[in-house]
Amino acid sequence: MNLYKTDFKTDRSPMRIKDTAQLIYNQLHFVLQQLDDNQYTQEIDLLSATIGKHTRHIVNFYETIALKSECSTLNYDNRQREVLMETNIDFLLNRFAKTIQAFECLEEDEVVLLISNFNVANNDNYTLKTSMGRELLYAFEHAVHHMAIIKIGLKYAFPQVNISANFGIAPSTIKYRKACAQ
């Protein structure tokens, strides 16, 4: 996939689930290269966060998938929350690029156990069988959601930033809008 292609596929050729991570990277790269580290770390009142925190959060979910333990478990609750990813654009983009490279040897149908805890009062974990492909799909949808939030912050705080029309919009919504426009 073209490193700087920032839009969704429009041809009918099949797309592997793991290719969606590259698409997210491309869209983030295009936007983040228009910011400096001060803008990236600027608290945006509307978001109660920074662009860097939202972007780090996206990459952390992909890293959790790429770095799954040898016992084939995933636990997003235990993801790293490395501050340098929130404060240094180049560092974040390099880490994300390395994470995506790890997906090349990933088997989308590999079964893994997802461990999560929904209760803040205790440490009782919930365990569920899932697949690497399903988790990549989850990370993609999760990224699109956070990119929609990032887009709001960018338009509010940095209106000069050029943003793709489809940044932060799910492919199903794009298809729906196209169908309605016809």
C-alpha angles and dihedrals in degrees: 000000000000109000094224100038103121103179134075121267113274098183123084097244114122119263122210115229090237090058089067089072089060090051091053089048091050093051093046092045092053092052099038094051087065091060132070122221092261091058090043090056098038112122108238109206092206090060099033083223143058131263085246094057093050092046093048088050091055093049092046091061092052090046091053089057094045094047098044111156123260089254089065099248131136125201116176090184089068096050119135115258099199112185093209088066088057094049108035119056096193092050091051094047092048091050092048092049091052090048091053091051088059090060092068091080093039117115109218093207094051110126116232136171116246113209121196141159120212097177120086091192097063145013098246106143126211115215125201134173113239139150133250089242092053091049092050088052089050091050090050094051090044090051093050089052093052091044088057088055090046089051091055090050093047094050090048101044104021109027091165091070113107109230127187113247089239097047107128095007122117118238090240090057091048090051091047092051091048091050091050091049093057 
